[in-house]
Amino acid sequence: MASERTQDKCRETAVHPDAVAACEASGLAEPVIRDLAESFKALADPTRIRILHSLSRQELCVCDLAQLLGMAQSAVSHQLRYLRTLRIVRNRRAGNTVYYTCDDEHITSLLQLGIDHIQHVSRDKEHTIARSTQP
């Protein structure tokens, strides 16, 4: 356990000024950092991930999403309002029905990259477990 705690620390303190300066020069502005954190926060909720995954496949109305997710329309609407505020989804009205779709392919790409990453990590875990159980 103690080795796990020290594994993420340098054994000796040695700052690398060139590396630090290069990172400082290419740093992000605070407003960008805050907005990016807010976007990732939106992706950190299982319900919103389900909504975005569905909307990345097809335009759907609130009723459709509520059925898919097994949730009340009001709960789905609440999540959609949050995503719309962040400009992650957009809506259009057709008569009495409001349809939603993803508004930003960057978010759709992030979602897919996240899915790919999880599948990759899962395959690595399975491979590691299989190797450790072999005689």
Secondary structure, DSSP 8 states (H G I E B T S, - for coil): -HHHHHHTS-SS----HHHHHHHHHT---HHHHHHHHHHHHHTTSHHHHHHHHHHHHS-EEHHHHHHHHT--HHHHHHHHHHHHHTTSEEEEEETTEEEEEES-HHHHHHHHHHHHHHHHHHHHHHHHHHHHH--
